[in-house]
Amino acid sequence: MTTLVIGGAGYIGSHVVRLLSDRGERVIVVDDLSTGLRARVEGSDLVELVELDVTRPDAAEKLAFQLRASGADAVIHFAAHKQVGQSVAKPELYWHDNIGGLANVLAACANAEVRDVVFSSSAAVYGVPDVDLVTEDLTPAPINPYGATKYVGEWMLADAERAHGMRTVALRYFNVAGAGHPELADTAVMNLVPIVLDALDRGEQPRVFGDDYDTPDGTCIRDYVHAEDLAEAHVAALDYLRGEDRPHRVFNVGTGTGSSVLEVLDAIARATGTEITPEIAPRRPGDPARLVCSTDRIEETLGWRATHDLDEIVTSAVQARRLA
Ligand SMILES: NC(=O)c1ccc[n+]([C@@H]2O[C@H](COP(=O)([O-])OP(=O)(O)OC[C@H]3O[C@@H](n4cnc5c(N)ncnc54)[C@H](O)[C@@H]3O)[C@@H](O)[C@H]2O)c1
């Protein structure tokens, strides 16, 4: 079996590429290396890198050629801009590239008669839900262009199913962190764990945005999932799509357990042996107090469940940073 992985040189994509090639499957990585790293996908005879920007006007044609030439039977689409703040400042970039790129991918799949597509969605589709556990039945209400492009992306998958008989899965990732292999670590400093590790390396204390939320310790609670567990969820989604009669589905991918910002800082303090005394800053607009998912649907349908806890997530990120 051959899978075309778009954005496979990125942080999450490269974990999936590694897992598929470890299973003995061939992988064609399509990536423009704008944020991805060539080194993440080198070293296996089963993995080939094709450099291509999927937002280009001729990308659908080029992708269709790659699909036919490789005999790929499935596509996983990771490539996207993913910074919430940037999406508010430059919404047209997000609409053009995240939506335009996905449109090209789906057109190529229709053209090459590849039916199975897995798409990176996000908990950002939910906006600021006021519930203990977010289920997929909750009506999405994104509050920024990034989340909106992910929600529209899910509609596009459903439309492609109706129009072309495709079989698609959207995975709504919650807070992804950790590294399955040091060389695949998240090198961007955008999420809590890398931000804190980066501050500590510079001899600074991390900032906590708001300690007066309605949560047990006053800081925001999120659902942290290990990049390696997330990679397993993609493989489970591919296996699901390769079965019979698969209607378009969305699945939350998280652990079902919340950790507060202070709990994450404690885990980082344990893993690094450092004392952390955070500075408390004002709340940031748009941060929900709590964002934790129900994992019932993905457990029941895909048989997937996260196996790594917060300490393992944080320890793997710390070790990867030490070896970098
Ligand atoms: N990291 C997270 O916490 C998180 C959470 C929810 C959803 N997501 C989604 O998961 C996906 C992957 O995220 P990531 O953290 O691995 O990001 P990343 O930036 O590390 O990976 C994205 C990859 O796509 C490539 N790419 C970007 N634009 C491209 C284009 N036009 N053509 C070809 N390749 C292109 C980049 O070079 C990179 O290799 C994204 O769609 C993101 O929105 C990430």
The ligand as an ORCA input file, in Angstrom:
! r2SCAN-3c Opt
* xyz 0 1
  N       0.496     21.251     15.947
  C      -0.709     21.315     16.492
  O      -0.833     21.463     17.720
  C      -1.960     21.181     15.653
  C      -3.211     21.163     16.295
  C      -4.361     21.025     15.518
  C      -4.265     20.889     14.133
  N      -3.027     20.941     13.543
  C      -2.959     20.800     12.074
  O      -2.086     19.735     11.762
  C      -1.431     19.986     10.517
  C       0.054     19.779     10.682
  O       0.533     20.620     11.729
  P       2.054     20.603     12.198
  O       2.059     21.038     13.609
  O       2.703     19.340     11.825
  O       2.622     21.817     11.311
  P       3.971     21.929     10.484
  O       4.072     23.372     10.078
  O       5.105     21.343     11.235
  O       3.684     21.023      9.218
  C       3.046     21.487      8.045
  C       3.787     20.904      6.868
  O       3.119     21.285      5.661
  C       4.071     21.850      4.757
  N       3.343     22.835      3.936
  C       2.762     23.972      4.369
  N       2.183     24.618      3.340
  C       2.399     23.843      2.245
  C       2.048     23.964      0.861
  N       1.359     25.023      0.418
  N       2.416     22.986      0.010
  C       3.113     21.897      0.452
  N       3.486     21.743      1.740
  C       3.140     22.709      2.612
  C       5.139     22.454      5.626
  O       6.382     22.620      4.961
  C       5.219     21.430      6.753
  O       6.088     20.379      6.428
  C      -1.855     21.398     10.105
  O      -2.903     21.283      9.160
  C      -2.366     22.017     11.389
  O      -3.338     22.997     11.139
  C      -1.876     21.065     14.261
*
